[in-house]
Amino acid sequence: MDKKNIEGKLDKATGKIKEIGGVATDNRDLEAEGKVDQIKGKVKEGLGNIRERVKDKLDELDEDKKEQP
């Protein structure tokens, strides 16, 4: 798992807590901040997934290169 995936999951969880807290206290600013954090988390997770795929592909290409005579 990439560092960005972990950061993304943390941002999503933090955002959800803020959103729920904002709804519970009728604080629309906190609710909106929580939603923004969740979106930011999803973006970070997506970037982490892309980075993982690129690393995997580079490793695969490196292995293929080593196998060729």
C-alpha positions in Angstrom: 0.0 0.0 0.0 1.3 3.4 -1.0 1.8 6.3 1.5 -0.8 8.3 -0.4 -3.4 5.5 0.1 -2.8 5.6 3.8 -3.0 9.4 3.9 -6.2 9.2 1.8 -7.9 6.8 4.1 -7.0 9.0 7.1 -8.3 12.1 5.4 -11.6 10.3 4.5 -12.0 9.1 8.1 -11.2 12.5 9.6 -13.6 14.1 7.1 -16.4 11.7 8.0 -15.9 12.5 11.7 -16.0 16.3 11.0 -19.1 15.9 8.8 -21.0 13.9 11.5 -19.8 16.4 14.1 -21.0 19.3 12.0 -24.4 17.7 11.4 -24.8 16.9 15.1 -23.9 20.4 16.3 -25.7 22.1 13.3 -22.3 23.6 12.3 -22.4 23.8 8.5 -18.8 25.0 8.2 -17.5 21.9 10.0 -19.8 19.7 7.9 -18.5 21.3 4.7 -14.9 21.0 5.9 -15.5 17.3 6.5 -16.9 16.8 3.0 -13.9 18.5 1.5 -11.6 16.3 3.6 -13.4 13.2 2.3 -13.0 14.4 -1.3 -9.3 15.2 -0.7 -8.9 11.7 0.8 -10.5 10.1 -2.3 -8.1 12.0 -4.6 -5.1 10.9 -2.5 -6.2 7.3 -2.6 -6.6 7.6 -6.4 -3.1 9.0 -6.7 -1.8 6.3 -4.5 -3.4 3.6 -6.6 -1.9 5.2 -9.8 1.6 5.3 -8.1 1.2 1.6 -7.1 0.3 0.6 -10.6 3.2 2.5 -12.2 5.6 0.9 -9.7 4.2 -2.5 -10.4 4.5 -2.0 -14.1 8.1 -0.7 -13.8 9.0 -3.7 -11.7 7.4 -6.0 -14.3 9.3 -4.4 -17.1 12.5 -4.6 -15.1 11.9 -8.4 -14.6 11.2 -8.9 -18.3 14.4 -7.1 -19.1 16.4 -9.3 -16.8 14.9 -12.5 -18.3 15.9 -11.5 -21.9 19.2 -13.0 -23.0 
